[in-house]
């Protein structure tokens, strides 16, 4: 019986370690996605910036601006900055930038895509919804 408990304990520890690694991998991927988007945004590389957006977010931008995404993405008011914090919950993520803005991402079949950007808390950040420059 003692060996079974030890084996069960080892399995539980392995599963916990594996679950943490998956989320850590997701955080790294989300961070990279945002950093690539910010570099493209700041470098006026519309095609590359738009590639990081979800299809719904691209559609919303094109609807608002009445132009293709690569031509319109520069109109989104965004204060780029270093990635300060990444939080991943299953298939959704929030990335806080050093300048005080946040981006939200969702995991899609093609990878992590930005669903909202230029988001700032309205009032008390712990209890108030975010106001975003662009969201699907």
ZIVENWO-V686284 format. One record per run of one state. SS is the DSSP state (A for helix, B for strand, O for the rest). FROM is the first residue (numbers start at 1). TO is the last residue. If there is no record, write none. Layout:
[[SS	FROM	TO] [SS	FROM	TO]]
//
This chain:
[[O	1	1] [A	2	42] [O	43	45] [A	46	51] [O	52	52] [B	53	53] [O	54	54] [A	55	65] [O	66	68] [A	69	75] [O	76	82] [B	83	89] [O	90	91] [B	92	97] [O	98	101] [B	102	108] [O	109	110] [B	111	121] [O	122	129] [B	130	131] [O	132	133] [B	134	135] [O	136	136]]
//
